[in-house]
Amino acid sequence: MTAEATVVATFLDLLEKRQGDAAVELLSPAIEWRNTGMPTFRGTKVFAMLRDMERRGVTFRVDLHHIAANGPIVLTDRTDYLGYRRWESSFWVCGTFEVRDGLITVWDDHFAMGNLVAGSIRGLVGMVRR
């Protein structure tokens, strides 16, 4: 695995382990976080959002299916899981990261909004059944 791919894999692993402060250390101060259909967040706003998710008890898990790098560009094919208390949503994500000097400068996640909504509904049904 390239150094750039290792940075991305480590970042996702730290988020999953609820080590937000360590994960943020792998982000450039000028980070851009893009998500399909949502506003782009930059810099310290990204740091604050990740720390706030952890503080509020929002959980994150990831199944990293594939990771590939070409120079500073790292592509991920994965299933993300977002949770809060007994609710959990799972959905497929294709992530494009740009890594410069060991730090993630761009984090761009692509996903189908319908897949996200379906995963959220499955999470609600699962929560009610428990």
MIDO-197098 format. One line per field, with one value per residue (C-alpha): residue in one letter; y, z, x; residue number from 1. Coordinates in Angstrom, 2 decimals, decimal comma, padded with zeros to 5 digits. Example, Ala and Ser with C-alpha at 12.3 -4.5 7.8 and 13.67 -1.06 7.14 Angstrom:
<atoms>
res = [A  S] $
Y = [-004,50  -001,06] $
Z = [007,80  007,14] $
X = [012,30  013,67] $
n = [1  2] $
</atoms>
This chain:
<atoms>
res = [M  T  A  E  A  T  V  V  A  T  F  L  D  L  L  E  K  R  Q  G  D  A  A  V  E  L  L  S  P  A  I  E  W  R  N  T  G  M  P  T  F  R  G  T  K  V  F  A  M  L  R  D  M  E  R  R  G  V  T  F  R  V  D  L  H  H  I  A  A  N  G  P  I  V  L  T  D  R  T  D  Y  L  G  Y  R  R  W  E  S  S  F  W  V  C  G  T  F  E  V  R  D  G  L  I  T  V  W  D  D  H  F  A  M  G  N  L  V  A  G  S  I  R  G  L  V  G  M  V  R  R] $
Y = [000,00  003,47  006,04  008,05  005,02  004,26  007,80  007,39  003,89  005,10  008,13  005,97  003,50  006,30  007,64  004,16  003,81  007,15  008,74  011,98  014,08  011,66  011,48  015,28  015,27  013,58  016,43  019,51  022,83  023,64  020,37  020,33  017,79  017,22  014,95  014,26  016,77  018,57  021,73  021,62  022,17  023,54  023,84  024,10  023,57  019,97  019,47  020,82  018,64  015,44  016,22  017,18  013,87  012,03  014,22  013,62  009,86  009,45  006,25  005,51  002,16  001,28  -001,84  -000,90  -003,12  -001,64  001,08  002,26  005,07  006,88  009,44  011,78  010,52  007,69  006,01  003,99  001,62  001,05  000,61  003,25  002,82  005,83  005,25  006,98  005,01  002,02  003,35  002,53  003,25  001,49  002,72  002,34  005,13  005,84  008,20  010,27  011,63  013,82  013,44  015,98  015,87  013,15  015,09  014,73  017,93  016,77  014,26  013,82  011,15  010,05  008,04  007,58  009,59  006,82  004,30  006,54  006,98  003,22  002,46  004,94  003,36  -000,12  001,29  002,59  -000,74  -002,58  -000,21  -000,77  -004,55  -004,61] $
Z = [000,00  -000,82  001,88  000,67  000,86  004,35  005,48  004,26  005,73  009,05  009,04  008,51  011,16  013,71  013,04  013,56  016,86  018,05  018,11  016,49  017,75  016,22  012,97  012,69  012,88  009,44  007,88  006,31  007,92  004,45  004,19  001,91  002,83  000,09  000,24  -002,54  -002,41  000,66  001,20  001,11  004,49  004,88  007,44  011,12  010,41  009,41  012,61  014,69  012,92  013,44  017,10  017,57  016,08  018,57  021,48  020,63  020,48  016,71  015,75  012,51  011,15  007,76  005,68  003,31  000,26  -001,99  -001,82  -004,72  -005,10  -008,03  -006,70  -004,30  -005,28  -003,23  -004,13  -001,65  -002,27  001,06  003,10  005,80  008,90  010,83  014,13  017,04  020,08  018,73  015,15  012,47  008,74  006,22  002,69  -000,09  -000,57  -003,17  -001,66  -003,46  -001,25  -002,09  000,16  000,13  002,46  004,57  005,13  003,54  001,64  -000,09  001,16  -001,44  -000,78  -003,52  -002,71  -003,98  -001,88  -002,39  -000,95  002,07  002,63  002,24  004,72  007,17  006,87  007,39  010,49  011,82  011,17  012,91  015,85  016,27  016,05  018,86] $
X = [000,00  001,32  001,99  -001,03  -003,35  -002,02  -002,88  -006,47  -006,89  -005,48  -007,81  -010,90  -009,70  -009,20  -012,70  -014,09  -012,21  -013,65  -010,19  -011,28  -008,39  -005,87  -007,91  -007,96  -004,15  -004,18  -006,18  -004,64  -005,66  -007,08  -009,10  -012,14  -014,84  -017,39  -020,44  -022,93  -025,78  -024,46  -022,43  -018,64  -017,00  -013,48  -010,73  -011,53  -015,25  -014,40  -012,39  -015,28  -017,85  -015,87  -015,26  -018,92  -020,10  -017,91  -019,03  -022,72  -022,23  -022,60  -020,82  -018,98  -017,90  -016,49  -016,02  -013,22  -013,75  -011,04  -008,44  -006,28  -003,80  -002,25  000,19  -001,62  -005,10  -006,62  -009,90  -011,95  -014,84  -016,53  -019,68  -020,12  -022,23  -023,49  -025,22  -026,80  -027,87  -029,86  -030,18  -027,63  -027,62  -025,40  -024,72  -022,17  -019,63  -016,97  -014,42  -011,81  -009,06  -006,11  -003,08  -000,22  002,78  001,14  -002,11  -005,53  -006,32  -009,53  -012,11  -014,84  -017,48  -019,89  -023,01  -026,53  -028,97  -031,57  -029,12  -028,53  -032,28  -032,91  -030,12  -031,61  -035,05  -033,55  -031,88  -035,19  -036,91  -034,09  -034,26  -038,01  -037,61  -035,05] $
n = [1  2  3  4  5  6  7  8  9  10  11  12  13  14  15  16  17  18  19  20  21  22  23  24  25  26  27  28  29  30  31  32  33  34  35  36  37  38  39  40  41  42  43  44  45  46  47  48  49  50  51  52  53  54  55  56  57  58  59  60  61  62  63  64  65  66  67  68  69  70  71  72  73  74  75  76  77  78  79  80  81  82  83  84  85  86  87  88  89  90  91  92  93  94  95  96  97  98  99  100  101  102  103  104  105  106  107  108  109  110  111  112  113  114  115  116  117  118  119  120  121  122  123  124  125  126  127  128  129  130] $
</atoms>
